[in-house]
Amino acid sequence: MLAGFIGFAVISKVPNTLHTPLMSGTNAIHGIVLLGGLIVLGTTASACWTRSCWFIAITFGTINVVGGFLVTDRMLGMFKKKPEQKGASTDE
């Protein structure tokens, strides 16, 4: 819970222009964590409940990474120039 409060306090003070690089960095870190979880799951987990816990953790982590990439893509799309429509003239 303390990590959640500290994370909220830190993120709320970050300017909007830095959110995209920050999310990209955390997505990369979380991807490494997921890879480590998959390796540990494949080598050491033998009990059914241990595998279940690892599976749930990896599932939630995957949802977090995919969601983070979708949000990052959407934020980067806000900085792209919109294509001009042909035939729509406001000079008339």
C-alpha positions in Angstrom: 0.0 0.0 0.0 2.9 2.3 0.8 4.3 1.7 -2.7 1.0 2.6 -4.2 0.8 5.9 -2.3 4.4 6.8 -3.1 3.9 5.9 -6.8 0.8 8.1 -7.0 2.6 11.0 -5.4 5.6 10.7 -7.7 3.5 10.2 -10.9 1.1 13.1 -10.1 4.1 15.5 -10.1 5.4 14.4 -13.5 4.6 16.9 -16.4 2.3 15.5 -19.1 5.1 15.6 -21.7 7.2 13.1 -19.7 4.4 10.5 -19.2 5.1 8.8 -22.5 8.8 8.1 -22.0 8.1 7.2 -18.4 5.5 4.6 -19.4 7.8 3.2 -22.1 10.5 2.7 -19.6 8.2 1.0 -17.1 6.8 -1.2 -19.8 10.4 -2.4 -20.7 11.1 -3.1 -17.0 7.9 -5.0 -16.6 8.6 -7.0 -19.7 11.9 -8.1 -18.1 10.0 -9.0 -14.9 7.5 -11.1 -16.9 10.3 -13.0 -18.6 11.9 -13.7 -15.2 8.5 -15.0 -14.0 8.2 -17.3 -16.9 11.7 -18.7 -16.4 11.1 -19.3 -12.7 7.7 -20.9 -13.4 9.3 -23.3 -15.9 12.2 -24.3 -13.7 11.3 -24.3 -10.0 7.5 -24.3 -9.4 6.3 -27.8 -8.7 3.2 -27.5 -6.4 -0.1 -26.8 -8.0 -0.8 -23.7 -5.9 2.6 -22.3 -6.6 2.0 -22.6 -10.4 -1.4 -21.0 -10.0 0.1 -18.0 -8.2 2.8 -17.6 -10.8 0.2 -17.9 -13.6 -2.1 -15.3 -12.0 0.9 -12.9 -11.5 2.1 -13.4 -15.1 -1.4 -12.8 -16.4 -1.8 -9.6 -14.5 1.7 -8.5 -15.5 0.9 -9.2 -19.2 -2.3 -7.2 -19.0 -0.3 -4.3 -17.4 2.3 -4.4 -20.2 -0.2 -4.6 -23.0 -2.3 -1.8 -21.5 0.7 0.3 -21.0 1.8 -0.1 -24.7 -1.8 0.8 -25.8 -1.8 3.9 -23.7 1.7 4.9 -24.9 0.6 4.4 -28.5 -2.5 6.6 -28.0 -0.4 9.3 -26.3 2.1 9.3 -29.1 -0.8 9.5 -31.6 -1.7 12.8 -30.0 1.6 14.3 -31.2 1.1 13.3 -34.8 -0.1 15.8 -37.3 -3.6 15.1 -38.6 -3.7 14.6 -42.4 -5.4 17.3 -44.3 -8.7 16.3 -46.0 -8.8 16.9 -49.8 -11.9 18.7 -51.0 -12.8 20.2 -47.7 -12.2 23.9 -48.3 -13.2 26.7 -45.9 -12.3 29.5 -48.4 -15.7 29.6 -50.0 
